[in-house]
Amino acid sequence: RAPRAARSAPSAAAGPFTRSIRSIFRKARSFACASIRVRNHDGKHAAMWIVTGGAGFIGSNFVLQWLTTKGESVVNLDKLTYAGNLRNLDSVRGDARHIFVQGDIDDAQLVAQLLQQYRPRAVLNFAAESHVDRSILGPAEFVRTNIHGTFTLLEAARAHAPGHLVYAASSSVYGGNARLPWSEGDNVGHPVSLYAASKKSNELMAHVYS
């Protein structure tokens, strides 16, 4: 199946975090009812997800909500940099449905190993360097993680064929767009930071791989 990008678009009724989680969870929930059209080589997928960046603020909240409402197992891959914190996941400590792996999405060998070992029916990518100011002060890590790391994940997905790959984008891609509220159909061709440019690049890469 085509990679799907879940991009948060503001409305008057909810804050940015709530909008982002609702948008991503709504798309993820739809996959629970969808037939899997992309198969592993033996035609089988396990009833589990691989979530990258699942110890961060948004990723950990998705993991907790998913385990609570759906009950499917989650393999949580997170590098535990400045943005990842295992304390966000204290409530699932010891829960056999939550498998935590410390690692980098740019580690091709590790990503391939996880896809081969767990054969997930979906991969959800939250892993990213974030914050506009950090991308101005230290752009190299944004290129390495957000662009090359996502490329590594897409290549692994192409080789090992999970049922779905869902890419979590960012409202930062709206850049200089002054029209409010934003819409997923708005022009996002004018990013104002390397962070925004890297996230928009990821959307384009996912489209190509679809």
Summary of the structure (lengths in Angstrom):
residues: 210
radius of gyration: 16.3
end to end distance: 6.9
largest distance: 49.2
contacts: 679
relative contact order: 0.20
helix: 46%
strand: 16%
